[in-house]
Amino acid sequence: MTPETSQSQTDAAPDLQKMFSEGWSQALQAMQGLTQGTADPGAAPFKLSPARLMELQQQYLHDATELWNETMQGVSAAKKDRYRRFSAEAWGKNPLATFTAATYLLNARTMTALAEAIEGDEKTRARVRFGVEQWLSAAAPSNFLAFNPDAQQKAIETNGESIARGVANLLQDFRQGHVSMTDERVFEVGKNVATTEGAVVFENELFQLIEYKPLTDKVYERPFLLIPPCINKFYILDLQPDNSFIRYATAQGHRTFVVSWRNPDATLAKKTWDDYIDNAAIKAIAVTREITGAKQINALGFCVGGTILCTALAVLAARGEKPVASATFLTTLLDFTDVGILDIFIDELMVKYREFEMGEGGLLKGQDLASTFSFLRPNELVWNYVVGNYLKGETPPAFDLLYWNSDSTNLPGPFYAWYLRNTYHENKLVKPGQAEVAGQKIDLRRVDMPVYIYGSREDHIVPIGGAYASTQWLPGKKRFVMGASGHIAGVINPPAKNKRSHWIADHNKFPPRVEDWIASAKEYPGSWWTDWSTWLAGHAGAKIPAPKAYGNGKYKAIEPAPGRYVKAKA
């Protein structure tokens, strides 16, 4: 290092310190603003320990000075702190881009540390952390063409074609109302997704009931009904033949029926939670029994579909009816004590606003809900595609799961408002007699049947603790299984892929804390589907000849699966 370089560093230090000081002040003001309008309008603003604040400030100045010195010496900061969005070769070759990325990473670390250092109630702390994460994700220099050398290099190499394609992609996404996560032109529902052979055998204004063609000569005498979430379309369970849960269940010898929810429009804008329980879930159970002649069926609920199924079972139990022999709950919340990051959105003001806005009628737009879930993982599900689609002009690869993820559904306002207040906000389903549905007081202690409960270890929508909590409320014989990965990938894990693991405890004990259960569980390689299949076979009864036609004398085939309801766009 030359004397001139050393002198330059010394001269720069006062200006650098002033810049850091101003930036520090602005950061604190921004974080203070993140707590405005929280659950309790009279709540005191968050606090930061003076000692911890000074410690972080000193660390920031130390790291910033070190970064400046390394830059003056030509050391690549990007090589010291690799970040996926800055990993392309172009970032390392461009000194200005390297410094920009390193400065961003320094600020990101500091802002994150500030958020973690906040003293206050946990909900306020979580909101600040979430707000900081959103700001940091949006402010990354990789999101801007002027600061992204990788996108700039591609523009040069393609003589500007990548920019033209990016603009075209942006206009196309504006027209369709969402950021493209996959090449949606490749897929068509009923043509190359949702292709398992079957027929619609019943429909009303809320749902179609699909019966699938048996794949075995004999089937179990107890039919099998699947209730998917109504906030998504059912074909997540039937994407491709090799990862279709529906096809797998049918191939195991189960006479399989699936609820296909209607995508609500203005004609359903006044539908309530009661409607979905009585006229959909309970109706589907009744029609499945009528078609098959079975006294009891087996049922499965996935995510919100599981909450709907369990509520329906509680209503039926209160009426003195027990038409379901066993129930499977996949990534389902019944006890809403642990809802993870979604808790930051729920408070009395928010619930009252939604009740005022649509409690008596209206629609929650599917894209609004989809955007909320996407921003729970902003780097992977938002900004990654902003950079690829618009800055680089790329077409995202064809991926069936992401096509499904973009195929959003609306929700009736009264249904949504009831769901928010009685589950996420007041957690009434696990408080005997507190929630009234379809004229009955809900008491989960009366849902007395064998249950299979599945939770995904890295689920950010239904945390593993939230899924496990159902073991504390359902009184029947239980089997709890934890799978690897997240909310969708953990569930859609066919055995043939031989991917991921699952965990099962050898005992039949369910301590209050999921951590204690996990400590006693054993890891098994591969899919949990085979374990579930063995369990369900034990509750499915004897084998009988498979039916030769769909429906029966009363319920005729209306149209081929997957039916027209699932094809309606939000």
Helices and strands as residue ranges (DSSP letters): H 3-34, E 47-48, H 50-72, H 77-80, G 84-86, H 89-93, H 95-117, E 118-119, H 122-139, G 141-143, G 145-147, H 149-157, H 161-176, G 184-186, E 198-203, E 207-212, E 218-220, E 224-227, G 234-237, G 241-243, H 245-251, E 256-261, G 266-268, H 273-276, I 277-281, H 282-292, E 297-302, H 304-318, E 324-330, G 340-345, H 348-358, E 363-364, H 366-374, H 378-378, I 379-383, H 384-385, I 386-391, H 400-406, E 411-412, H 413-419, I 420-425, G 428-430, E 436-437, E 440-441, G 444-446, E 451-456, H 464-468, G 469-472, E 478-483, G 495-497, E 501-505, H 514-520, E 521-525, H 529-537, E 543-545, E 559-560, G 565-567
